Amino acid sequence: MREAEKLSKKITELEELEQNFRDKVNYLLIRLPNIMHETVPNGKDENDNVEVKVWGKIPVFGFKPKDHIELMSDLDLADLERAAR
């Protein structure tokens, strides 16, 4: 019975140790940047991006399209000034 009690305590200690290691590993993994595929070209900025594929027809508008922020404000869907505060 004493050995079973010792084993139970040892299991609890090891589980806590395992959780500490998992937390440390997750902490480090979250801070790793994404690794680019070797086929991705190096560039200084977005102008050096290479277009690989275009799908569908790009629409042409007879007006300047609004972005999502303008649409939300115009339709009173969000109070962006209040959210910024």
Secondary structure, 3 states (H helix, E strand, C coil): CHHHHHHHHHHHHHHHHHHHHHHHHHHHHHCCCCCCCCCCCCCCCHHHCCCCCCCCCCCCCCCCCCCHHHHHHHCCCCCHHHHHC
